[in-house]
Amino acid sequence: MALNTEPNIARPDDFYQALIDAHAGLTDAQSAALNARLILLLANQVGDLDTLRAAIAAARDSVAS
């Protein structure tokens, strides 16, 4: 499975709002834990190690440059 970096969410604003709403009322530690758990759930959904490695590299490159 190749990493798709093109927009692929049918309703991105609704997704973003759901993500923001999920963090409402959480402490910074709880918010970080939510993000970590969400990453693991989505990684499990993807399932392909090469795709996950590509996603990790792309995410790192976007913040490390």
Secondary structure as GFF3:
##gff-version 3
##sequence-region A 1 65
A	DSSP	alpha_helix	12	23	.	.	.	ID=ss1
A	DSSP	alpha_helix	28	46	.	.	.	ID=ss2
A	DSSP	alpha_helix	49	64	.	.	.	ID=ss3
###
